[in-house]
């Protein structure tokens, strides 16, 4: 039976080579970098093709899209899920125990909701704080200054494990300054011992700029179109 998604495995091979080169430039190994496939709108078949090509972590934006994929692919050992999009507090209960990491915590109320449902399920949930590095009004995330207070609040919770920071910088030709800024923020939080554990995770870099992100310290890169190809154009709903 012919492979319906032959380009995906080829794309992953090319990405791996670029990641290896960028990792060497930053004094790290390829194994230090997690390639997350941003799988919003992608079918289970496409996800499986990426999984068979070596991608183990997939990131979803919407809970209502994530849950059916989680159920349909639950039998594949080693396939892991992250939530990378904005998360509403009333949707938290559906993903606890299913998502290995939530990238987009940007408020105390959301952290409290995750804490509440984690404790009720006798677990602890791994999270990242989303930082809005350029203070863009159209994006979620806390400012750099607000990050310190949010870390202090999260430090009080038993059902959360803060692992690091995430950012989606502005769409610019060179985002290196933003990646550097997020790395320096993480280092400053660690230097000041604001959190009970050392924060090690930087989720930054997408299809257009992941190499620079790795060179500036990213250890999770979120790749979509460079793995799966362009998304089909949206069609108007039938009248």
N, C-alpha and C positions, 0 to 999 in steps of 0.2 A: 504494500500500500504506500503510495507516494506521500512524502512529508508535506502537509499543507502550509507549513510555516518555515521553509528552508532558510530564509534570510536571518531569522532570529539567532540560530546557532552560529552563523557566520559573523553576525554583528558582535556577539559575545566574545568570540575569539579575538576580534580586532580591539574591543574594549579592554580585554585582559592585558594585551600588550601595552596599551597606553597607560593603564593603571600601574603596571610593573615599572615602566619608565618613570612615571611621576613619583612612585613610592621610593625608588632609588634616589631621586633628587632630594627627597625629604629625609633621607637616611633611614628608611624603613623597608620592610619586606612587603611583598604582595599580600601575604596572609594577614597583615595588619589592617587591611582595608576591606570593609564590607560593601559589596556592590548590592544596593537595594534596587529592585526593579519596581518602578512606579507603575502600578498595574490598573490604574483607573481606566474604566471603559474596556479593558482587555478581557478576552474570553478565557475560560478555563483551559482551552486548548493552547492558546498563546502562552499562558502562564506555565503550563506543563512543558512546552517546548523550551522555554527559558530555564525551567528547573532542570530539565535533562541536559541543558547546555552548561550547567554549573552554577546557576543563580539559586540561592537558597532562601533569600529574604525578599518578600514582596510587600509593597506599601500601598495601602488603600486610603482614599480620601473620605469616602462616605460610608457610614455604618450600614445603611440599607443596601449598598452594593457589596460590601465586604462579607456580610453574613452568608448569603447564598454561596459565594466562592469558598468561604471557609468550610462549609458543610460538604460541598461537592468534592473538595480536594483534601478532606480530612485524612484520607487513607495513605497519603504520601509522606512517609517518614522523612524528617529533616526539612520539610517545607515550613517556613516560619513567616509570620505576619507582623507587620508594624502598621500603626495608624499614623498617617503623615498629614492629614488634612485637619481643618478646624473641627473640634469636637464639642458638641453641645452636651451640657451636663445631664440632660434627660436621656441621652443615648449611651451614657457610660455603662450602665448595668448590662448592656448586651455584649460588651466586648471584654469584660474582665475575665481572665483565664483563657482568652482566645488570642489576644494580641500580646506579643512578647515585649513590645516597647511602644509607648505613645510619645510621638515627637512634639506634639503641639499644645503643651500645657502653657497657658498664658494668663492665668488668674488664680487667685486664692479660692474662689467658689468652685472652679473646675477641679482644682487639686483636692478640695474637700469632698467633692462628689466621688472622685476616684478612690480616695481614702475610705469613704463610707462603704462603697460596694466591694472594695478589696477586703476590708476587715470582715464584712458579712460573709464573704466566701473563704475566709481563713487563708488569705494569700497576701502577697505584696506585689504591687505593680511597678514595673520599671517605666520611668518617664524621662523626658527631656523638657527643658524650658525653651519655648519659641521666643526668639529675640527679634524685634523689628529694628534692624540696625540703622536704617535710614529714616525712621519715624514716618513711614508711608501710611497715609490715611486709609488707603485701600487694602492694607494688609493687616493681619492679626499679629499678635506678639507684643511683648512688653518692651519698653525702652531699655537701653543699657543701664540707666540709673535704677529703673524699677526692678531689674533682674536681681539685684542684691537683696532687696526686701522679700521678693518672692522665694528666693533660696532660703532665707531665714525662716519664713513661714512653713515651707515644705519640710524643713529640718525638724519641725515639731511632730510631724505625722509618722505613725508607725506602719501604715499600710502602703507607703510609697517608698520607692528607691530612686532617688534622683541620680541619673547617670551622666548628665552633661547638658549641652546646649544645641539648639537647632536654629538655623536661619535660612530665609529665602531672600537674598539681596535683590536690589533693583535690577531691572534688565538693562545692563550696561555692557559695553565692549570689554571692559576689564574690571572684574569684581574682586580682584586680589586684595584691595584695601579693606573690603568688607570681611573677607575671610580672615585676614590678619587681625581685624578688630575683634571678631568673635573668639579667635584663639587667645588673644591677649585678655579678653574678659574672663574666659575660663581659667587662665593662669592666675589672674588677680584674685578670683574667688578662692582658688586653692591656696594661694599664698596667704590669704587672710583667714583661712580655716573657718569659713562661714558655714560650710556644710560638714556633717559628721564623717563623711568619707571623701576621699579625693575623687574629683570629677574627671573622667577620662574620655568621654565621648563628644565628638564634634560632628554633627550631621549637617553637612553643607556641600554644595556643588551639585549641578544637574548636567543634563546632556551637553550643554554648550560651554561649561566652564569647570568641569570636574577635575581636570588636570591641575589647574591653578589651586583649586580647593585642597587637593591632596598635598600639594607642595607647601601649603600654609597650615597643614595639620589635620585635615579632615580624615576621619576613620570610618564614616558612613557617607557614601555618595548616593544620591537619589536619581536614577537614570530611567527615562521613559522612552522618548521617541528614538533615541540612539540604539536602544535594544529592540523595540517592537516596530519601529517605523512610524510614519505619520498616522495620526488618527483619522478615520474617515470623516468627511464633513458632516456636520449635524444636519438632519433632515427635519423639515417642518412636520409637526404632527398632523395626521389625517383629520380633515374637517368632518 
